[in-house]
Amino acid sequence: MRDALSGMNRRQLIKWAGGMLRTATLGSAATIALTSATASAAVAASSKFDLTAPSSELLREIGLQDTRVMQSFSFDNTNKHIYTIGLVQAGRQLPGETRQYTGTERGAAGDLAVTRLDLTGAEIGRMYLKGFGHGVAIAAEPSGNSAYLWTETDAVTSTDSNNVTNGWGSRLARFKFANGAVLTTGSSQLTKFSPVSGADRTTAAIDPVNGRLAVRYRLNGTFSFALYDLATFKAGTFTPLATVTQPTGSAYSDFQGFTTLGQYLYMIDGNAYTYANDTTTTPTDPDGNTYITRIDWNTGSVSDRQLTKAAQSLYYREPEGLAIQIPDTTNTAACRLVMGFASENSATDTNKMASLYYKSSLI
């Protein structure tokens, strides 16, 4: 990661020069408070993705607004847009800031960059979120010719065992995408949600077929997921249709994202490794350790867990996010489970790129 604007590549300089960012008007963010939290398991039976089916390429090695890893992504299936989110790159100076900040500072503050893409991978918009979190998940809710975005917000700083400090969101925020905007956690455009009292590390994903919102949160040190009706949730009634505890154990690596469709929750985990174009290094495990796990909302049990070799030929391959795509909104039965991966060109060209692969076989 490069720490100065002078280190930006030509693609990034062109993007930055393409238009001055506007600073959003600040004000008091609206807040939706906790009203209910009674767990139940009432999710109608549905088909499920066949995790043993082969994966197909959707987009490969595309550049985003900033050069850091894509942390997650989501589809606006109505408008045929893709939204990605990741930490702001080193050296970026936003309107109103008095200096450039390092990548370490951006990570600790929880400053995020959102990129809007069309389905060819071309960038068609961007915005920045200051103090929101790590970008663990983003969810797009179509609205007219744009979308409302759901992200974590109100970042709380935490230092891990490797002495790496990051900001992690403690609540959810919903706001309309505004090309070129810079939002803070106090911006009036935000509506905030705290669905589980006392929880932190709160993130969300949308089931675009059934109009549901899946929320991941940490409470008393344990990560769990809750599934809500989206319209009811937005109205401030937080009564989950189902809740499940995130599976743990030695079989699981770094959590990298989640999504939901029908009766099932999907989770991706795995670690980054350098492989394809590095002729000097032989990986310990050339297949990597990226797994997709399918969990039944009604029972909380793991119904399948499979290694995926999608994007195996990437140099520096790291799983980053899951989302549901509906290629044709007149046929919602034909969905895709899309996996995100980060990569880079070489050990000396480490600007991160994003790739998307999918499974579409339902059983």
C-alpha positions as CSV (number, residue, x, y, z in Angstrom):
1,M,0.0,0.0,0.0
2,R,1.3,3.4,-1.0
3,D,1.4,6.3,1.5
4,A,1.5,9.3,-0.8
5,L,-0.5,10.7,-3.7
6,S,2.7,10.7,-5.7
7,G,2.7,6.9,-5.4
8,M,-0.8,6.5,-6.9
9,N,-0.9,4.8,-10.3
10,R,-2.3,6.5,-13.4
11,R,-5.7,5.0,-13.0
12,Q,-6.1,6.4,-9.5
13,L,-4.9,9.8,-10.5
14,I,-7.4,10.0,-13.3
15,K,-10.2,9.0,-11.0
16,W,-9.3,11.5,-8.4
17,A,-9.0,14.3,-10.9
18,G,-12.3,13.4,-12.5
19,G,-14.3,15.5,-10.2
20,M,-14.0,17.2,-6.8
21,L,-15.8,15.4,-4.0
22,R,-18.4,17.4,-2.2
23,T,-18.7,17.3,1.6
24,A,-22.1,16.2,2.8
25,T,-24.0,18.6,5.0
26,L,-23.6,17.6,8.6
27,G,-26.4,17.2,11.1
28,S,-27.9,14.9,13.7
29,A,-28.3,11.4,12.3
30,A,-31.7,9.8,12.8
31,T,-31.7,6.9,15.2
32,I,-34.0,3.8,15.4
33,A,-34.0,2.4,18.9
34,L,-34.5,-1.2,20.1
35,T,-38.1,-2.2,20.4
36,S,-38.1,-6.0,20.4
37,A,-35.8,-8.9,20.2
38,T,-37.7,-12.2,20.5
39,A,-36.1,-15.0,18.7
40,S,-38.1,-17.5,16.6
41,A,-37.5,-19.9,13.7
42,A,-40.1,-19.3,11.1
43,V,-38.4,-19.3,7.8
44,A,-40.2,-21.0,4.9
45,A,-38.5,-23.9,3.2
46,S,-36.6,-23.0,0.1
47,S,-34.1,-24.4,-2.4
48,K,-30.4,-24.0,-1.7
49,F,-27.2,-23.5,-3.6
50,D,-25.3,-26.6,-4.5
51,L,-21.9,-25.8,-3.1
52,T,-20.3,-28.7,-4.9
53,A,-21.2,-27.2,-8.3
54,P,-18.4,-25.6,-10.4
55,S,-17.9,-21.8,-10.2
56,S,-18.1,-19.4,-13.1
57,E,-16.3,-16.0,-13.6
58,L,-18.3,-12.8,-13.5
59,L,-15.6,-10.2,-13.3
60,R,-11.8,-10.6,-13.0
61,E,-9.2,-8.3,-11.7
62,I,-11.0,-5.0,-11.9
63,G,-9.8,-1.8,-10.3
64,L,-11.8,0.1,-7.7
65,Q,-11.8,3.7,-6.6
66,D,-9.1,3.1,-4.0
67,T,-6.2,0.7,-4.2
68,R,-6.8,-1.3,-1.0
69,V,-8.6,-4.7,-0.6
70,M,-12.3,-4.9,-1.4
71,Q,-13.8,-6.0,1.9
72,S,-17.3,-6.8,0.6
73,F,-19.8,-6.0,-2.1
74,S,-23.5,-6.1,-2.9
75,F,-25.7,-6.0,-6.0
76,D,-28.4,-3.5,-6.9
77,N,-30.2,-6.0,-9.2
78,T,-32.8,-3.5,-10.3
79,N,-30.4,-1.0,-11.7
80,K,-27.6,-3.5,-12.6
81,H,-25.1,-1.9,-10.3
82,I,-22.4,-3.4,-8.0
83,Y,-21.3,-1.6,-4.8
84,T,-18.0,-2.5,-3.2
85,I,-16.5,-1.2,0.1
86,G,-13.0,-1.1,1.5
87,L,-10.7,1.0,3.6
88,V,-9.5,4.4,2.2
89,Q,-6.1,4.1,0.6
90,A,-3.0,5.7,2.1
91,G,-2.3,9.2,0.9
92,R,-5.9,10.1,0.2
93,Q,-6.8,13.6,1.4
94,L,-10.6,14.2,1.4
95,P,-12.3,17.6,1.4
96,G,-12.1,19.3,4.8
97,E,-9.0,17.3,5.8
98,T,-5.8,19.3,6.6
99,R,-3.4,16.5,5.6
100,Q,-2.9,13.1,4.0
101,Y,-3.4,10.1,6.2
102,T,-1.6,6.7,6.2
103,G,-3.3,3.4,5.6
104,T,-2.8,2.6,9.2
105,E,-4.5,5.7,10.3
106,R,-7.4,5.1,8.0
107,G,-7.8,1.6,9.3
108,A,-7.8,2.7,12.9
109,A,-10.4,5.4,12.2
110,G,-12.7,3.1,10.2
111,D,-12.6,5.3,7.0
112,L,-14.2,3.6,4.0
113,A,-14.4,4.0,0.3
114,V,-17.5,2.9,-1.6
115,T,-17.3,2.2,-5.4
116,R,-20.3,1.9,-7.7
117,L,-19.7,-0.3,-10.8
118,D,-21.8,-1.4,-13.7
119,L,-21.9,-5.1,-14.6
120,T,-18.9,-4.7,-16.9
121,G,-16.8,-3.6,-13.9
122,A,-16.6,0.0,-15.0
123,E,-16.6,2.6,-12.2
124,I,-19.7,4.8,-12.3
125,G,-19.6,6.4,-8.9
126,R,-17.9,6.6,-5.5
127,M,-18.3,8.1,-2.0
128,Y,-16.4,8.1,1.3
129,L,-17.5,7.2,4.8
130,K,-15.5,8.5,7.7
131,G,-15.5,6.6,11.0
132,F,-17.8,3.8,9.9
133,G,-15.8,0.7,10.4
134,H,-13.9,-2.0,8.5
135,G,-16.3,-2.7,5.6
136,V,-17.1,-6.3,6.7
137,A,-20.4,-6.1,4.8
138,I,-22.4,-3.8,2.6
139,A,-26.0,-4.3,1.4
140,A,-27.7,-2.5,-1.5
141,E,-31.4,-1.8,-1.3
142,P,-32.6,-0.5,-4.7
143,S,-34.6,2.8,-4.8
144,G,-35.5,4.4,-8.1
145,N,-32.4,4.7,-10.3
146,S,-30.1,4.5,-7.2
147,A,-29.9,2.6,-3.9
148,Y,-29.9,2.9,-0.2
149,L,-26.8,1.3,1.3
150,W,-26.6,-0.6,4.6
151,T,-23.2,-0.5,6.3
152,E,-21.7,-0.7,9.8
153,T,-21.1,2.7,11.5
154,D,-19.9,4.3,14.7
155,A,-16.5,2.6,14.6
156,V,-14.8,1.5,17.8
157,T,-11.1,1.0,17.8
158,S,-9.6,-2.4,18.6
159,T,-6.1,-3.7,18.6
160,D,-5.6,-7.4,17.8
161,S,-3.0,-10.0,18.9
162,N,-0.7,-8.9,16.0
163,N,-0.8,-5.3,17.3
164,V,-2.9,-4.2,14.3
165,T,-5.5,-1.6,15.1
166,N,-8.7,-1.2,13.2
167,G,-12.1,0.5,13.7
168,W,-15.1,-1.8,13.7
169,G,-18.7,-0.6,13.4
170,S,-20.9,-0.9,16.4
171,R,-24.3,-0.1,14.8
172,L,-25.9,-0.2,11.4
173,A,-26.5,2.8,9.1
174,R,-28.8,3.2,6.1
175,F,-28.3,6.0,3.6
176,K,-28.8,6.9,0.0
177,F,-25.9,6.5,-2.3
178,A,-24.7,10.0,-3.4
179,N,-21.9,10.1,-5.9
180,G,-19.0,12.1,-4.7
181,A,-20.3,12.5,-1.1
182,V,-18.2,12.3,2.0
183,L,-20.3,11.2,5.0
184,T,-19.4,11.2,8.7
185,T,-21.1,9.2,11.5
186,G,-23.0,12.5,12.4
187,S,-24.3,13.2,8.9
188,S,-28.0,13.9,8.6
189,Q,-28.3,11.5,5.7
190,L,-27.9,8.5,8.0
191,T,-30.6,6.5,9.8
192,K,-29.0,4.3,12.5
193,F,-30.2,1.0,13.9
194,S,-29.2,-0.9,17.1
195,P,-31.2,-4.2,16.8
196,V,-29.4,-6.1,19.6
197,S,-28.9,-4.3,22.9
198,G,-25.2,-4.4,24.0
199,A,-23.9,-5.8,20.7
200,D,-21.0,-4.5,18.6
201,R,-19.4,-5.6,15.3
202,T,-22.8,-5.1,13.7
203,T,-23.1,-5.7,9.9
204,A,-25.9,-6.6,7.4
205,A,-26.7,-8.4,4.2
206,I,-29.9,-8.4,2.1
207,D,-31.9,-11.3,0.7
208,P,-33.2,-9.5,-2.5
209,V,-35.7,-12.2,-3.3
210,N,-37.6,-12.4,0.0
211,G,-37.1,-8.9,1.3
212,R,-35.1,-9.9,4.4
213,L,-32.1,-8.4,6.2
214,A,-29.5,-10.7,7.8
215,V,-27.5,-9.0,10.7
216,R,-24.3,-10.3,12.1
217,Y,-23.3,-9.1,15.5
218,R,-21.1,-9.8,18.5
219,L,-22.6,-10.1,22.0
220,N,-20.6,-11.0,25.0
221,G,-17.8,-12.2,22.8
222,T,-19.9,-14.5,20.6
223,F,-20.8,-13.8,17.0
224,S,-24.4,-14.5,15.9
225,F,-26.7,-13.9,13.0
226,A,-30.3,-12.8,13.1
227,L,-32.8,-12.7,10.2
228,Y,-35.4,-10.0,9.9
229,D,-38.2,-8.9,7.6
230,L,-36.6,-5.8,5.9
231,A,-39.7,-3.6,6.0
232,T,-40.4,-4.4,9.6
233,F,-36.8,-3.8,10.6
234,K,-36.8,-0.4,8.9
235,A,-39.9,0.6,10.8
236,G,-38.0,-0.1,14.1
237,T,-39.4,-3.5,15.2
238,F,-36.5,-5.8,15.6
239,T,-38.2,-9.2,16.0
240,P,-36.0,-11.8,14.2
241,L,-37.5,-14.6,12.1
242,A,-34.5,-16.7,13.2
243,T,-31.2,-16.4,15.1
244,V,-28.2,-18.7,14.8
245,T,-24.7,-18.7,16.4
246,Q,-21.8,-18.4,14.0
247,P,-20.1,-21.8,13.8
248,T,-16.6,-21.9,15.1
249,G,-13.7,-24.4,15.5
250,S,-10.4,-25.3,14.1
251,A,-11.9,-26.0,10.7
252,Y,-12.8,-22.4,10.2
253,S,-10.3,-19.7,9.1
254,D,-10.7,-15.9,9.0
255,F,-14.3,-14.9,8.5
256,Q,-14.7,-13.0,5.2
257,G,-18.4,-12.3,4.6
258,F,-21.9,-13.6,4.6
259,T,-25.2,-13.4,2.7
260,T,-28.7,-15.0,2.8
261,L,-31.3,-16.5,0.5
262,G,-34.5,-18.1,1.6
263,Q,-34.0,-20.7,4.3
264,Y,-30.2,-20.5,4.3
265,L,-27.4,-18.4,5.5
266,Y,-24.1,-18.5,3.6
267,M,-20.7,-17.7,5.1
268,I,-17.2,-17.5,3.5
269,D,-14.0,-17.9,5.3
270,G,-10.3,-18.3,4.4
271,N,-6.9,-16.6,4.3
272,A,-4.9,-14.8,1.7
273,Y,-2.0,-16.5,0.0
274,T,0.4,-15.7,-2.9
275,Y,0.4,-18.3,-5.5
276,A,-0.3,-18.2,-9.2
277,N,2.4,-15.9,-10.7
278,D,5.0,-16.3,-8.1
279,T,7.5,-18.8,-9.5
280,T,9.8,-18.5,-6.5
281,T,7.2,-19.7,-3.9
282,T,5.5,-23.0,-3.5
283,P,2.4,-22.7,-1.4
284,T,1.8,-25.2,1.4
285,D,-1.7,-25.8,0.1
286,P,-2.1,-24.8,-3.6
287,D,-5.9,-25.1,-3.2
288,G,-6.0,-22.5,-0.5
289,N,-8.4,-22.7,2.4
290,T,-11.5,-20.7,1.2
291,Y,-14.7,-22.5,2.2
292,I,-18.4,-21.7,1.7
293,T,-20.6,-22.8,4.6
294,R,-24.4,-23.2,4.3
295,I,-26.4,-22.9,7.5
296,D,-30.1,-23.6,8.0
297,W,-31.9,-20.7,9.6
298,N,-34.5,-22.9,11.2
299,T,-32.1,-25.3,13.0
300,G,-28.9,-23.3,13.2
301,S,-27.0,-26.4,11.9
302,V,-24.4,-26.5,9.1
303,S,-26.1,-28.2,6.1
304,D,-22.9,-28.2,4.0
305,R,-19.4,-26.8,3.9
306,Q,-17.2,-27.0,0.8
307,L,-13.8,-25.9,-0.3
308,T,-14.0,-23.5,-3.3
309,K,-11.2,-23.3,-5.9
310,A,-12.8,-20.3,-7.7
311,A,-10.2,-17.7,-8.8
312,Q,-7.4,-20.2,-7.9
313,S,-5.1,-18.7,-10.6
314,L,-5.1,-15.2,-9.0
315,Y,-1.8,-13.8,-7.7
316,Y,-2.4,-13.1,-4.0
317,R,-5.9,-14.6,-3.6
318,E,-8.0,-13.5,-0.6
319,P,-11.7,-14.2,-0.2
320,E,-13.7,-11.0,0.3
321,G,-17.4,-11.1,0.7
322,L,-20.6,-12.9,-0.5
323,A,-23.7,-11.6,-2.2
324,I,-26.8,-12.6,-4.1
325,Q,-27.2,-11.6,-7.7
326,I,-30.4,-11.8,-9.7
327,P,-29.3,-11.4,-13.3
328,D,-32.9,-11.1,-14.6
329,T,-35.4,-9.6,-12.1
330,T,-38.3,-11.1,-14.0
331,N,-37.0,-14.5,-13.0
332,T,-36.0,-14.4,-9.3
333,A,-35.7,-18.1,-9.2
334,A,-32.5,-17.9,-11.2
335,C,-30.1,-16.5,-8.6
336,R,-26.4,-16.6,-8.1
337,L,-24.2,-16.9,-5.0
338,V,-21.4,-14.6,-5.8
339,M,-17.9,-14.8,-4.1
340,G,-15.5,-11.9,-4.0
341,F,-11.7,-12.2,-4.2
342,A,-8.9,-9.6,-3.9
343,S,-5.7,-10.0,-5.8
344,E,-2.6,-8.0,-6.9
345,N,-0.3,-8.1,-10.0
346,S,3.0,-9.0,-8.3
347,A,5.1,-8.5,-5.2
348,T,6.1,-5.1,-6.5
349,D,2.7,-4.0,-7.8
350,T,0.5,-4.5,-4.8
351,N,-2.5,-2.3,-5.7
352,K,-5.4,-4.6,-5.0
353,M,-8.0,-5.6,-7.7
354,A,-11.3,-7.3,-7.3
355,S,-12.7,-10.5,-8.9
356,L,-16.2,-12.0,-8.6
357,Y,-17.1,-15.7,-9.2
358,Y,-20.4,-17.4,-8.7
359,K,-22.4,-20.5,-8.3
360,S,-25.9,-20.8,-9.8
361,S,-27.0,-24.3,-9.3
362,L,-29.9,-24.6,-6.9
363,I,-31.1,-27.9,-5.5
